[in-house]
């Protein structure tokens, strides 16, 4: 498998035979040889990454108050994104993650994990971050060009999420890697699906941006307005789908050809 970098590749295990160690190998390869090497907010060693993944995976196999564990955390080697700091940092263990899970879940709050100042191989849970209450964080989306947009993480650092038993996702910048049902997967944005992207463009064409003020000569502003309209459509529908997923409901993105619309009209 590869991700938008012809100089980087990774030979993953067969479906059904992947374990946390394979996820560690994949992510470490990405942050050392792929585009992920450009990020400074990553573990300084593979052993630290292994600790992050193993404790998270172990927590995913447990329950709290009879419910599956679901949570998200961010590893930040220079923690400056903490909304609430614990008086006494907690050891980074699966049991502590399980205890914190009911108050975190998959939503807007993140557990903040950082290395100890005197021992960078020892990890501590130092607090909670709520991006909605913290200022100075990056915007949520980045325009990649060619009609595509990518998810811009709200937090700086490596994010880990638990979606269910044995299901762990790692986010490194704009890249995502998952261990799900003993399979390694690299998720991608729905905007990368050609039919969805074409629908974004078509829907944006119905938005009238002509009355927006123009600074300077009107050169290229038609294309810029169209790009802004496409970005608005992407963010609107992306936010809707994201909220549906956070609420733990199913969501379907259905793009119907025009010919189907004509068949639904009564004669």
Phi, psi and omega in degrees: 000151178215161181223096170054026179214099185297342181273355181239136176211158181216130178266103183274168178287165177295151177303136180092355182235018181268142180228174181307325181298329178288323176296320177299314180299317181296310183293320180295322176298320182292319184278352177250328183243338180266195179296339180297344179293344180284347182273134177267345182268065181221162178301145183280348180213160178293330179295321178294318176299321179297320177297317179301313185288315185296317180291323178294316180296317179299320178295326182295338183272000182252177177231156176227121183056036176079005182246148176298147180284128175223125180196173175218143181223159178234130175266119182230109182295338177233074191298113175231008186241053183245119178280317179229123180260135176289142176299320178234112178304147181262145173300143180279094180227160179298321182296321178290324176297319180297319180295326182276344187305315183301332181268355182251298182055198176256104183194241187252350181257150181228139167285134180258122180244137181215156176283153174294148182294326182269341181220098185290351178271351179259127183255144179229147171270112190257346180169197182233141175240132172241103184302334180291340181253357182250140180261164176083010179268155184292161177292165190278335185234150175233134177280123183265346182098164180064026180082005182256152171229150179241158179284124176259113185299145180282344181243147177266121183139182179268123181260141175234136181230144174250120180257345182173184181302119177072011182248108184233134176242139175243133179245123178236097183070242179260010184249145182232141178222135185232146164249112186220123179052043179061029176231145175266130181226148173244097181294161177217163181289148178297338180290348177275352175280126189302316184292323177293317180297320178294324178293320175306312182297318180293315181295323179295332180294341180273353180272133183261107178254014188292336184267008175291142179296146180241126177267116179086191182300144180279069181244116179079002183286335176297317178293322180294319178296320178296319178296321177297320179295317178297319178298322178296315180297315180300313182294322181297307183288326176297320179294320179298311180297322180296317180293324177297317180293318180297324179284001177065036172250161176283152178221139180229132177256108186247121177251118187252128177299155182299326182300329178292321178302319182292329180286340182274352180279128179293141178291000000 
